Amino acid sequence: MRILGIDPGLATVGFGVVDTEKGSLVPVRHGAITTPAGVSLPLRLLSIGDDLLSLLETFQPDAAAVEELFFSKNVTTGLAVAHGRGVILMTLARRGLPVFEYKPMQVKQAVAGYGGADKRQVMEMVRQLLHLEAVPRPDDAADALALAICHAHVAGSLLGKALRDLV
């Protein structure tokens, strides 16, 4: 199964593509979609959608794992991320790709074994689980890979199979 992990944003959208092969995780590609700050919101959203379509065409994933929106103290940043996330979800839905959403704590639990793990711990576990020489950069790409890994663990579990059978 090929999984596209997406860490939503407006200025930076992290992406990570991972294949699961016989219980192993194989990194395919990671990086970021970026939009410049001086461009209008509608054009930035259009750019995210277009770039995501290009990724979907290039990598042909079987599923997408997207981080659920997490509002911190900065509501303005949260709203910007929500705009980007909306375009991402719409683009994935238009392509008919199954979308699975995960809370940050679920991703930390799946990747680091502890829902309260800090960012450094998660990034290091991503590096180890994917047998990478260095922690993926930018941080948004590492987060996206963590989402893909999280989904691989959930999809490969007995519970994940049982839930898919119900649908």
SULBEL-V556330 format. One record per residue. BURIAL is 1 if it has 24 or more other C-alpha atoms within 12 Angstrom, else 0. D_LAST is the distance of its C-alpha to the last C-alpha in Angstrom with 2 decimals. Layout:
# SULBEL-V556330
((BURIAL/D_LAST) (BURIAL/D_LAST))
This chain:
# SULBEL-V556330
((1/18.27) (1/20.01) (1/19.15) (1/20.90) (1/21.74) (1/23.21) (1/25.59) (1/26.11) (1/29.62) (1/32.14) (1/35.08) (1/33.07) (1/29.46) (1/28.87) (1/26.77) (1/26.14) (1/24.69) (1/23.94) (1/23.12) (1/21.84) (0/23.85) (0/24.05) (0/23.33) (0/25.70) (1/25.40) (1/27.42) (1/28.42) (1/28.60) (1/29.90) (1/30.12) (1/32.06) (1/32.08) (1/32.08) (1/35.06) (1/36.51) (0/40.14) (0/41.07) (0/43.63) (0/41.25) (0/39.89) (0/36.41) (0/35.17) (0/36.47) (1/34.96) (1/31.49) (1/32.07) (1/33.10) (1/29.97) (1/27.79) (0/30.04) (1/30.21) (1/26.45) (1/26.16) (0/28.81) (1/26.97) (1/23.80) (0/26.08) (0/28.00) (1/25.39) (1/22.38) (1/19.76) (1/16.28) (1/14.95) (1/16.81) (1/17.45) (1/19.39) (1/21.47) (1/21.04) (1/24.27) (1/26.85) (0/29.91) (0/33.05) (0/36.47) (0/36.79) (0/35.05) (0/36.43) (0/34.72) (0/31.44) (0/31.68) (1/32.46) (1/29.46) (1/27.28) (1/28.70) (1/27.89) (1/24.37) (1/23.74) (1/25.00) (1/22.92) (1/19.59) (0/20.75) (1/21.86) (1/18.65) (0/16.69) (0/19.43) (0/19.00) (0/15.27) (1/14.81) (1/11.70) (1/13.35) (1/13.22) (1/15.92) (1/18.18) (1/21.21) (1/24.49) (1/24.82) (1/21.52) (1/22.79) (1/26.18) (1/24.87) (1/22.86) (1/25.79) (1/28.88) (0/27.82) (0/28.99) (0/27.40) (0/30.93) (0/31.90) (0/34.02) (1/33.53) (0/36.02) (1/34.32) (1/30.92) (1/32.67) (1/34.61) (1/31.58) (1/29.95) (1/33.23) (1/33.31) (1/29.73) (1/30.12) (0/33.74) (0/35.19) (0/38.90) (0/38.58) (1/36.19) (1/34.39) (1/36.00) (0/35.58) (1/33.89) (1/31.07) (1/30.30) (1/30.33) (1/27.89) (1/25.55) (1/25.87) (1/25.12) (1/21.82) (1/20.97) (1/22.14) (1/20.11) (1/16.86) (1/18.16) (1/18.79) (1/15.46) (1/13.51) (0/16.08) (0/15.97) (0/14.81) (0/12.97) (0/11.22) (0/10.29) (0/9.20) (0/6.93) (0/5.42) (0/5.50) (0/3.80) (0/0.00))
